[in-house]
Amino acid sequence: MLIYHASDIIVDKPDTLHSRSNLDFGKGFYATVIKEQAERYAQKFILRNRKGILNVYEYTPTVGLNIKLFEAYDSEWLDFVAACRIGEDLSQQYDVICGGIANDRVFNTLDLYFSNQMTKEETLKRLIYEKPNQQFCFTNQVAIDRCIKFIESKEIKI
């Protein structure tokens, strides 16, 4: 299956060293199966007067890795993302984490939850109507090396 990673550079050798902390699934190399989602993200770089690069990889799930799949925006997903967003990096429990991304609408709801302006129940009621975007977080180099093969990079134009 093809997966996509947006950046301002060609990433032919993905790693976790360049990852930021406090992301949805913690520190790791992020990609998506949704090409349009990655292209939209690449446009954010262009708006900052940088190149927008769509990196394309072949993803092959590998036996022997600990893979966590979140199938919905549910209580388990919310607890995991909330913990990772405040710096409790739960990602190291897994080699690959797959599930919904906190897009702008989801992120606005999460902001209200994180600031205690919305209960967990209210947050989950709002999130139930969101169709999860799909993201992969590869948390270590072993998972990257075993599962991802670089195919190509394309410059995105607005």
Secondary structure by P-SEA (a helix, b strand, c coil): cbbbbbccccccccccccccccccccccbbbbccaaaaaaaaaaaaaacbbbbbbbbbbbbbccccccccccccaaaaaaaaaaaacccccccccccccccccaaaaaaaaaaaaccccaaaaaaaaccccbbbbbbbccaaaaaacccccbbbbbcc
